[in-house]
């Protein structure tokens, strides 16, 4: 049976000796991440048991069994032991609860080289959830490097379609206002009962008696064992959620981090011209539907089935979708931690009634040669009643709403930034000289967004 010796930086060599069976780790084992080494340890136990049960083996070996945890020997030498139905393995001379017998038996059946890598992705589900086991895991990993509780990076590749039946994660977070004082809040987010699976799914909610549709995309890096950010991406006038899913620049950044993304569909109100095209209700144009209410219902529906960190929900959009991202900053600052509109500003109508619940960070992407939503603002030219603030006035508008003081300065991305704003928020305008009507730059936008959480 072949066991690969490298998974995402983890190197482990499995050797099954008859006197005794041993699990041997390489020199760098003490530096292994908490989750990875426990998962690989579980796999090693299963693989060792498979070899131990092999009828072709030249001698037999029986795993020592104990009635209680207290009966385990004080010292151990990388052997495997069994307490009741639970398996234990020795790591750094300490016993570690690994999995239950039923789970191990499932792993023992038919493992081959290809399946081993896939099993690594799901082995977290096999860890014992009892408090006593958790204490042993914590103590045995004290010499290992602890992972960042708020790290969203996905190490494994592939499609994870199994849901986690019981899991909760502690999130140590700093809100925007707390960043200045250095304070932090630890909370437990329960991921149990969440059924979302990897892939692209067409979904709908009913809002004011009308069916509203959207796409939910769950990347393969989402495992369901810890809360992840949610990212809403609004399409342009005449577009669709499917079109934005295909053309957005953000998925290349959010997918590897396990971020779940949503692509809602706008509606039209008829009457000819722009009114016949699917869009968003951003004032005098271009829908009569309550798109803020739709956004709230859509997010709530996703939070029911996926493990979402409600303090890390973000919005972006392109063209009229950028207008909608501005709109939700006005009306949904209690839901969105930060927004990133591109290709459109607030207009004279919705800016007049913009009243966010709190200061909210915003990064705007605009091109000086935009021929659809002009950089300098003014009438749209499409006879739709839209009269835009323009990039600079929109920038100043949000600086005023967020209570920013001083003058903007150039940041490391070459964008204009107000950084001295209430509650640690920021207001940023990224201007592309000669740029046209374009999607936002995810290389700048995503790092900006994810640094903020709801207070």
VOKEBA-671263 format. One record per residue (C-alpha): x, y, z; residue number from 1; residue in three letters. Coordinates in pm, whole numbers, plus 32768, in hexadecimal, padded with zeros to 4 digits. Each point is the difference from the previous one (the first is absolute). Layout:
# residues N
MILO X Y Z NUM ALA
...
# end
This chain:
# residues 455
MILO 8000 8000 8000 1 UNK
MILO 8091 8150 7F96 2 UNK
MILO 7FF4 812A 80EC 3 UNK
MILO 8073 814A 7F64 4 UNK
MILO 80F6 80BA 80DD 5 UNK
MILO 7F94 8164 7FBD 6 UNK
MILO 7EAF 80AA 802D 7 UNK
MILO 8000 817E 8006 8 UNK
MILO 8150 8019 80A9 9 UNK
MILO 7FBF 7EDB 80EA 10 UNK
MILO 8101 7EEB 7FE3 11 UNK
MILO 7FBC 7EB9 80AE 12 UNK
MILO 808A 7EA2 7FCC 13 UNK
MILO 7F2A 7EDF 806E 14 UNK
MILO 80AB 7EBC 8062 15 UNK
MILO 7F3E 7EDA 8088 16 UNK
MILO 80EA 7F24 80C9 17 UNK
MILO 7F8D 7EC5 80A7 18 UNK
MILO 80B1 803E 814E 19 UNK
MILO 7F6B 80FE 802F 20 UNK
MILO 7F3D 80AD 7EEC 21 UNK
MILO 8091 8161 7FF0 22 UNK
MILO 7F9F 8152 7F78 23 UNK
MILO 813D 80C3 7FB5 24 UNK
MILO 800E 8173 7FB1 25 UNK
MILO 8110 80C5 7F56 26 UNK
MILO 80E1 8105 80A5 27 UNK
MILO 7F11 811D 7FB7 28 UNK
MILO 7ECF 7F5B 809B 29 UNK
MILO 7FEF 80F1 8124 30 UNK
MILO 7FBE 8117 7F08 31 UNK
MILO 7ECE 7F59 7F67 32 UNK
MILO 7EB7 80BB 800B 33 UNK
MILO 7F0B 7F89 810B 34 UNK
MILO 7EEF 7F89 7F16 35 UNK
MILO 80E9 7F65 7EFF 36 UNK
MILO 80CA 7F2B 80EB 37 UNK
MILO 7ECF 7F7B 80B7 38 UNK
MILO 7F5A 7FAC 7EB3 39 UNK
MILO 8136 7F57 7F78 40 UNK
MILO 8025 7F45 8149 41 UNK
MILO 7EA0 7F79 7FD7 42 UNK
MILO 8051 7F8E 7EA0 43 UNK
MILO 813E 7F5B 807B 44 UNK
MILO 7F42 7F3F 810A 45 UNK
MILO 7F0A 7F86 7EFA 46 UNK
MILO 8115 7FA0 7F11 47 UNK
MILO 80C0 7F4F 8112 48 UNK
MILO 7ECC 7F40 8069 49 UNK
MILO 7FC9 7F98 7E99 50 UNK
MILO 8160 7F7A 7FEA 51 UNK
MILO 7FE4 7F5E 8154 52 UNK
MILO 7EC6 7F4A 7F94 53 UNK
MILO 809C 7F8E 7EB9 54 UNK
MILO 7FE4 7E86 7FF1 55 UNK
MILO 8144 7FF0 7F3C 56 UNK
MILO 80C5 8091 8124 57 UNK
MILO 8112 7F1A 807D 58 UNK
MILO 7F99 802D 816A 59 UNK
MILO 7ED1 807F 80BB 60 UNK
MILO 7FE3 8134 80D7 61 UNK
MILO 7EEC 805C 80F3 62 UNK
MILO 7FC7 816B 805C 63 UNK
MILO 8010 8025 817B 64 UNK
MILO 7EAE 8053 8099 65 UNK
MILO 7FAE 80BD 813E 66 UNK
MILO 7EBC 8034 80BB 67 UNK
MILO 8033 816F 8057 68 UNK
MILO 80DB 811E 7F8F 69 UNK
MILO 80A3 8000 8156 70 UNK
MILO 807F 7EA1 7FBA 71 UNK
MILO 80DA 8070 7EDD 72 UNK
MILO 8175 7FE4 804B 73 UNK
MILO 80A6 813D 807F 74 UNK
MILO 80FB 7FF6 7EE4 75 UNK
MILO 7FDC 7F86 7E9C 76 UNK
MILO 80DB 7FB3 7ED8 77 UNK
MILO 7F34 8058 7ECA 78 UNK
MILO 7F1B 7ED2 8029 79 UNK
MILO 7E8B 7FEC 7FC9 80 UNK
MILO 7F14 7FAC 811E 81 UNK
MILO 7E8B 7FD2 802B 82 UNK
MILO 7F1F 807E 8118 83 UNK
MILO 7EA0 7F75 7FE9 84 UNK
MILO 7FA2 8054 7E94 85 UNK
MILO 80F6 811E 7FDA 86 UNK
MILO 815B 7FEB 7F6A 87 UNK
MILO 812A 80BA 808B 88 UNK
MILO 8155 803F 7F6C 89 UNK
MILO 8139 8087 80A0 90 UNK
MILO 8085 8152 7F97 91 UNK
MILO 8127 80A9 80AC 92 UNK
MILO 7FE3 7EFB 8115 93 UNK
MILO 7E94 8057 8045 94 UNK
MILO 7EC3 7F40 7FB1 95 UNK
MILO 7F15 809D 7F04 96 UNK
MILO 7E98 7F95 7FC2 97 UNK
MILO 7FE1 7FCE 7E89 98 UNK
MILO 7EB6 7F6A 7F90 99 UNK
MILO 7EFA 7EFD 804D 100 UNK
MILO 800A 7E9A 7F88 101 UNK
MILO 7EE2 801F 7F09 102 UNK
MILO 80AD 811F 7F50 103 UNK
MILO 8149 7F44 7FF8 104 UNK
MILO 7F55 7ECE 7F72 105 UNK
MILO 7F72 80D6 7EE8 106 UNK
MILO 8158 8084 7FB2 107 UNK
MILO 8099 7EA6 8002 108 UNK
MILO 7F26 7F8B 7EDF 109 UNK
MILO 8090 8030 7EA6 110 UNK
MILO 80FA 8114 803F 111 UNK
MILO 80E3 8041 7ED9 112 UNK
MILO 80EE 8115 7F9E 113 UNK
MILO 7EF8 80E2 7F65 114 UNK
MILO 7F0B 7FD6 811D 115 UNK
MILO 80FD 8051 810C 116 UNK
MILO 8021 816B 7F94 117 UNK
MILO 7E85 8025 7FF1 118 UNK
MILO 7FDF 7F67 8159 119 UNK
MILO 80EE 8101 8091 120 UNK
MILO 7F04 810E 7FA4 121 UNK
MILO 7EEC 7F5E 80CD 122 UNK
MILO 80C2 7F73 8125 123 UNK
MILO 7FAA 8123 80E4 124 UNK
MILO 7EA1 7F6D 800C 125 UNK
MILO 8091 7EC5 809C 126 UNK
MILO 8093 80A5 8136 127 UNK
MILO 7F53 7FB6 8148 128 UNK
MILO 7F2D 8127 806F 129 UNK
MILO 7FF6 7FB1 8176 130 UNK
MILO 8094 80FF 80EC 131 UNK
MILO 80F6 7F07 8090 132 UNK
MILO 8086 7FB3 7EA7 133 UNK
MILO 8016 8171 7FB1 134 UNK
MILO 80CF 8037 8137 135 UNK
MILO 80F2 7EED 7F98 136 UNK
MILO 801C 8094 7EA5 137 UNK
MILO 8049 8157 8090 138 UNK
MILO 810B 7F83 80EC 139 UNK
MILO 80A8 7F24 7EFD 140 UNK
MILO 801C 811E 7F0A 141 UNK
MILO 809D 80F7 80F3 142 UNK
MILO 8155 7FD0 7F5E 143 UNK
MILO 7F72 8031 7EA2 144 UNK
MILO 7FC1 8149 7F4E 145 UNK
MILO 7E9E 8070 803E 146 UNK
MILO 7F39 806D 7ECC 147 UNK
MILO 7F66 815A 7FEB 148 UNK
MILO 7E97 7FDE 8073 149 UNK
MILO 7F9C 8102 7EFF 150 UNK
MILO 80C2 7F70 7ED9 151 UNK
MILO 7F1B 7FAE 7EDC 152 UNK
MILO 8105 7F5C 7F21 153 UNK
MILO 7F9E 7EAD 7F70 154 UNK
MILO 8125 7F0E 7FEE 155 UNK
MILO 7F5A 7EDD 7F51 156 UNK
MILO 7F89 7FEC 7E9D 157 UNK
MILO 7ED4 7F4C 7F71 158 UNK
MILO 7E88 7FFC 8031 159 UNK
MILO 7F80 7FDB 8160 160 UNK
MILO 7E99 7F8A 7FE8 161 UNK
MILO 7FCE 7F73 815E 162 UNK
MILO 7F61 80D6 810C 163 UNK
MILO 8086 8016 8162 164 UNK
MILO 7F09 7F73 80F7 165 UNK
MILO 8089 80A4 8136 166 UNK
MILO 8104 8110 800D 167 UNK
MILO 803C 8151 809B 168 UNK
MILO 811F 80F3 7FE4 169 UNK
MILO 808A 810E 80E2 170 UNK
MILO 803F 8142 7F44 171 UNK
MILO 80E7 80FF 809E 172 UNK
MILO 7FAE 8142 7F4E 173 UNK
MILO 8049 816F 8010 174 UNK
MILO 7EEE 80E9 7F87 175 UNK
MILO 804E 8143 7F4A 176 UNK
MILO 7FE4 80D0 813D 177 UNK
MILO 80C6 7F06 80CE 178 UNK
MILO 8129 8004 7F16 179 UNK
MILO 8062 8153 8082 180 UNK
MILO 7FF2 7F95 816C 181 UNK
MILO 808F 7EA5 7FCD 182 UNK
MILO 7ECC 7F59 8098 183 UNK
MILO 7F79 7EB5 7F81 184 UNK
MILO 7EC7 7F30 8031 185 UNK
MILO 7FF4 7E86 7FFB 186 UNK
MILO 7EBE 7F59 7F9F 187 UNK
MILO 7F91 7EA4 7FA1 188 UNK
MILO 7F4C 7FD2 7EB3 189 UNK
MILO 7F41 7EBB 7FE2 190 UNK
MILO 8024 7F56 7EAE 191 UNK
MILO 7F27 7ED3 8054 192 UNK
MILO 7EDB 7FAC 7F1F 193 UNK
MILO 8083 80C4 7ED4 194 UNK
MILO 7FC2 7F42 7EBB 195 UNK
MILO 80A4 80D7 7EF3 196 UNK
MILO 80D5 7F37 7F0E 197 UNK
MILO 810F 8068 7F0F 198 UNK
MILO 7F8F 8074 7EA9 199 UNK
MILO 7F27 80FB 7F49 200 UNK
MILO 7E95 7FFD 806C 201 UNK
MILO 7ECE 80BA 7F80 202 UNK
MILO 7F31 807F 8122 203 UNK
MILO 7ED6 80E0 8040 204 UNK
MILO 7F43 80B9 8110 205 UNK
MILO 7EA8 8098 7FFE 206 UNK
MILO 7FF7 8177 803E 207 UNK
MILO 7EB4 80B9 800D 208 UNK
MILO 7F5A 7EDB 7F51 209 UNK
MILO 80FE 7FF9 7EE4 210 UNK
MILO 8101 7EF3 7FBD 211 UNK
MILO 815E 8091 7FFD 212 UNK
MILO 8120 7F2C 7F81 213 UNK
MILO 8177 7FF3 803F 214 UNK
MILO 812D 7F1F 7FDD 215 UNK
MILO 80BA 7F81 8130 216 UNK
MILO 8160 7F86 7FBA 217 UNK
MILO 80AD 7F2D 8108 218 UNK
MILO 8170 7FC2 7FB0 219 UNK
MILO 80A1 7EAE 803D 220 UNK
MILO 80D9 80A3 810C 221 UNK
MILO 7EC8 802E 80D8 222 UNK
MILO 7FEC 7EE1 80F9 223 UNK
MILO 7EE1 806E 80DD 224 UNK
MILO 80CC 7FDA 813E 225 UNK
MILO 803F 8172 803B 226 UNK
MILO 7F4B 8144 7FAD 227 UNK
MILO 8066 80A7 7EBB 228 UNK
MILO 7FC0 8157 7F65 229 UNK
MILO 7EDE 803C 7F12 230 UNK
MILO 8031 80D3 7EC8 231 UNK
MILO 7EDE 8091 7F35 232 UNK
MILO 804E 806C 7E9A 233 UNK
MILO 7EFA 80D1 7F45 234 UNK
MILO 7FEC 8001 7E82 235 UNK
MILO 7FE2 8122 7F0A 236 UNK
MILO 7EC2 807F 7F56 237 UNK
MILO 7F8D 7EFE 7F04 238 UNK
MILO 80D5 7EF8 80A8 239 UNK
MILO 7FBA 7ED5 80DC 240 UNK
MILO 8087 7F47 8129 241 UNK
MILO 8086 7EF6 7F16 242 UNK
MILO 80B4 8105 7F30 243 UNK
MILO 809E 80A0 8131 244 UNK
MILO 8069 7EAA 8081 245 UNK
MILO 80BF 7FCC 7EBC 246 UNK
MILO 8098 815A 7FDD 247 UNK
MILO 8052 806B 8164 248 UNK
MILO 816D 802B 805C 249 UNK
MILO 7FCC 7FA8 816D 250 UNK
MILO 7FD4 7E87 7FF8 251 UNK
MILO 8171 7FC4 7FBB 252 UNK
MILO 803F 80A4 8153 253 UNK
MILO 7ED9 7F89 80CE 254 UNK
MILO 7FEB 7E93 7F90 255 UNK
MILO 814C 7F8F 8097 256 UNK
MILO 7F95 8094 814E 257 UNK
MILO 7EBB 7F3E 800F 258 UNK
MILO 7F2A 8138 7FD4 259 UNK
MILO 7E9B 7FBE 7F90 260 UNK
MILO 7F91 80ED 7EEC 261 UNK
MILO 7EA5 806B 7F90 262 UNK
MILO 7F94 8085 7EAD 263 UNK
MILO 7E9E 808C 8011 264 UNK
MILO 7F20 8044 7ED5 265 UNK
MILO 7F6F 815B 7FD1 266 UNK
MILO 7EA6 8044 7F73 267 UNK
MILO 7F68 80F1 7F03 268 UNK
MILO 7ED0 80E0 8021 269 UNK
MILO 7FA3 801D 7E93 270 UNK
MILO 7F92 813B 7F52 271 UNK
MILO 810A 7FF7 7EF1 272 UNK
MILO 816B 806A 7FF2 273 UNK
MILO 80D2 7FB0 8131 274 UNK
MILO 7EC6 7F94 80B8 275 UNK
MILO 7FF1 7EC5 7F2C 276 UNK
MILO 8157 7F89 8072 277 UNK
MILO 8047 7F42 8143 278 UNK
MILO 8097 80F1 80F9 279 UNK
MILO 7FE7 8085 8160 280 UNK
MILO 7F27 80F8 80B8 281 UNK
MILO 80FE 8114 803E 282 UNK
MILO 7F13 8128 7FF4 283 UNK
MILO 7F45 806D 7EC8 284 UNK
MILO 8082 7ECF 7F45 285 UNK
MILO 7FEF 7EE2 7FB3 286 UNK
MILO 7F18 7F1C 80C7 287 UNK
MILO 7ED1 802D 80DD 288 UNK
MILO 805A 7EDA 80DE 289 UNK
MILO 8091 8024 815B 290 UNK
MILO 8162 7F86 7FBD 291 UNK
MILO 8078 8053 815D 292 UNK
MILO 7EF7 7F1B 8091 293 UNK
MILO 805C 7EF8 7EFD 294 UNK
MILO 816C 8018 8066 295 UNK
MILO 7FA8 7FD1 816E 296 UNK
MILO 7F23 7ED2 7FB8 297 UNK
MILO 8106 7F65 7F1A 298 UNK
MILO 8114 801F 8104 299 UNK
MILO 7F1F 7F79 8114 300 UNK
MILO 7FA7 7ED2 7F2A 301 UNK
MILO 816E 7FAF 7FC1 302 UNK
MILO 805A 802A 816F 303 UNK
MILO 7F01 7EEF 804C 304 UNK
MILO 80B8 7EFA 7F34 305 UNK
MILO 816D 806F 8002 306 UNK
MILO 80ED 8052 811D 307 UNK
MILO 8020 8178 7FCB 308 UNK
MILO 80B7 80F6 80DB 309 UNK
MILO 7EF3 810C 8014 310 UNK
MILO 8101 8108 8059 311 UNK
MILO 80B8 7FC8 7EB8 312 UNK
MILO 7EFC 8038 7EF1 313 UNK
MILO 8072 80D8 7EDB 314 UNK
MILO 7F6C 8093 7EC4 315 UNK
MILO 808B 8061 7EAF 316 UNK
MILO 7F69 804B 7EAF 317 UNK
MILO 8046 807B 7EA3 318 UNK
MILO 7F51 8118 7F40 319 UNK
MILO 7E9D 8010 8089 320 UNK
MILO 8072 7EEB 80E8 321 UNK
MILO 80FC 80FE 8080 322 UNK
MILO 7EDC 80E9 8036 323 UNK
MILO 7F58 7EED 80C8 324 UNK
MILO 813C 7FCD 80CF 325 UNK
MILO 7FF4 8174 8054 326 UNK
MILO 7E8D 7FD9 804F 327 UNK
MILO 802E 7EE3 80FA 328 UNK
MILO 8112 80C8 80AC 329 UNK
MILO 7EF1 8103 8040 330 UNK
MILO 7EF0 7F0A 8066 331 UNK
MILO 80AF 7EC6 8080 332 UNK
MILO 812B 8074 80C9 333 UNK
MILO 7F79 7F1D 8113 334 UNK
MILO 803C 7ED4 7F1D 335 UNK
MILO 812B 8056 7F24 336 UNK
MILO 8154 803A 809E 337 UNK
MILO 8088 80B4 7ECB 338 UNK
MILO 7FAB 8034 7E90 339 UNK
MILO 80B9 8024 7EB6 340 UNK
MILO 7F36 80A3 7EE6 341 UNK
MILO 8093 8020 7EA2 342 UNK
MILO 7F8D 80CE 7ED8 343 UNK
MILO 7EE6 80C1 80A9 344 UNK
MILO 7FC6 80FB 8117 345 UNK
MILO 7ED9 806C 80CF 346 UNK
MILO 7F07 80DD 7F49 347 UNK
MILO 7F53 813F 806D 348 UNK
MILO 7EC9 7F3D 806B 349 UNK
MILO 8089 7EE6 80D6 350 UNK
MILO 811C 80D0 8091 351 UNK
MILO 7EFF 80F3 808C 352 UNK
MILO 7F5F 7EED 80CF 353 UNK
MILO 8140 7F42 8054 354 UNK
MILO 800D 7FC9 8177 355 UNK
MILO 80E4 7EDF 8065 356 UNK
MILO 7FDA 7F71 815E 357 UNK
MILO 8173 8026 803E 358 UNK
MILO 8142 8069 7F4F 359 UNK
MILO 8050 7EFD 7EF4 360 UNK
MILO 8144 7FCC 7F41 361 UNK
MILO 7FED 8025 7E88 362 UNK
MILO 80F2 7FE0 7EDE 363 UNK
MILO 7F93 8087 7EAD 364 UNK
MILO 808E 7FAC 7EAA 365 UNK
MILO 7FD1 8100 7EEA 366 UNK
MILO 8093 8046 7EAA 367 UNK
MILO 8035 8163 7F81 368 UNK
MILO 7F8E 7F9E 7EA1 369 UNK
MILO 7EC3 7F4A 806E 370 UNK
MILO 7EFD 804B 7EF1 371 UNK
MILO 7EDE 7F58 80B8 372 UNK
MILO 8014 809C 8158 373 UNK
MILO 80D6 8133 7FCD 374 UNK
MILO 811B 803B 80F6 375 UNK
MILO 7F9A 816B 802B 376 UNK
MILO 7E93 7FA1 8041 377 UNK
MILO 7EC3 80A3 7F80 378 UNK
MILO 7EDB 7F7D 7F37 379 UNK
MILO 8027 7E9B 7F88 380 UNK
MILO 7F90 805B 7EA0 381 UNK
MILO 7F16 7ED6 7FEC 382 UNK
MILO 7EBD 80B5 8059 383 UNK
MILO 7FE0 7F30 813B 384 UNK
MILO 7FF8 811A 80FF 385 UNK
MILO 8157 7FAA 808C 386 UNK
MILO 80E1 8123 8054 387 UNK
MILO 8144 7F8B 809E 388 UNK
MILO 80DB 80A7 8102 389 UNK
MILO 813B 7FA4 7F42 390 UNK
MILO 8135 7F51 8089 391 UNK
MILO 8095 811F 80C7 392 UNK
MILO 7EB8 8075 809C 393 UNK
MILO 7FA8 7E96 8054 394 UNK
MILO 8154 7FE1 80A8 395 UNK
MILO 7FC5 813A 80CC 396 UNK
MILO 7E9A 7F97 804E 397 UNK
MILO 8073 7EBF 80A8 398 UNK
MILO 811B 80B1 80B3 399 UNK
MILO 7EFD 80E9 8098 400 UNK
MILO 7F14 7EE0 805B 401 UNK
MILO 811D 7F48 80AD 402 UNK
MILO 8074 8134 80BE 403 UNK
MILO 8157 8001 7F5C 404 UNK
MILO 80EB 811C 8056 405 UNK
MILO 8133 808F 7F59 406 UNK
MILO 8053 7FDC 7E91 407 UNK
MILO 8017 7EC1 7F33 408 UNK
MILO 8155 7F70 7FAE 409 UNK
MILO 8084 7F02 7F0A 410 UNK
MILO 800D 7EA1 808E 411 UNK
MILO 80E6 7EE3 7F9A 412 UNK
MILO 7F18 7FA5 7EDE 413 UNK
MILO 800D 8160 7F72 414 UNK
MILO 7E9A 8047 8068 415 UNK
MILO 7F81 8133 80B8 416 UNK
MILO 7FAA 7FA8 8166 417 UNK
MILO 7F5E 809E 812D 418 UNK
MILO 808C 7F34 8120 419 UNK
MILO 7FA5 80DA 812B 420 UNK
MILO 7E8F 7FA6 8012 421 UNK
MILO 7F0F 7F9A 8113 422 UNK
MILO 8015 7EA3 8093 423 UNK
MILO 8137 7FA9 7F3A 424 UNK
MILO 7F4E 800E 7EB0 425 UNK
MILO 80A4 806D 7EBA 426 UNK
MILO 7F85 80A6 7EC3 427 UNK
MILO 80C9 7FB8 7EC5 428 UNK
MILO 7FE6 806D 7E95 429 UNK
MILO 80CE 7F42 7EFF 430 UNK
MILO 8009 80CA 7EBF 431 UNK
MILO 8080 7F61 7EC1 432 UNK
MILO 8080 810D 7F16 433 UNK
MILO 7F70 7FBC 7EA7 434 UNK
MILO 7F38 7EE0 808F 435 UNK
MILO 7EA8 7FB4 7F77 436 UNK
MILO 7EC9 7F58 8088 437 UNK
MILO 80A8 7EDD 80B1 438 UNK
MILO 7FDD 7EFB 8111 439 UNK
MILO 80AF 8049 8149 440 UNK
MILO 8165 7F93 8042 441 UNK
MILO 7FE6 7ED2 80E8 442 UNK
MILO 8175 8009 8047 443 UNK
MILO 7FC0 8145 80BA 444 UNK
MILO 7E92 7FD9 8059 445 UNK
MILO 8000 7EB3 80B5 446 UNK
MILO 8128 8049 80E9 447 UNK
MILO 7F56 8149 8055 448 UNK
MILO 7EAC 7F67 8048 449 UNK
MILO 806D 7EDC 80D5 450 UNK
MILO 80BE 80D5 80FA 451 UNK
MILO 7EB3 8084 8087 452 UNK
MILO 7EFD 7F5B 80DC 453 UNK
MILO 7EB8 807A 808E 454 UNK
MILO 8027 8097 815A 455 UNK
# end
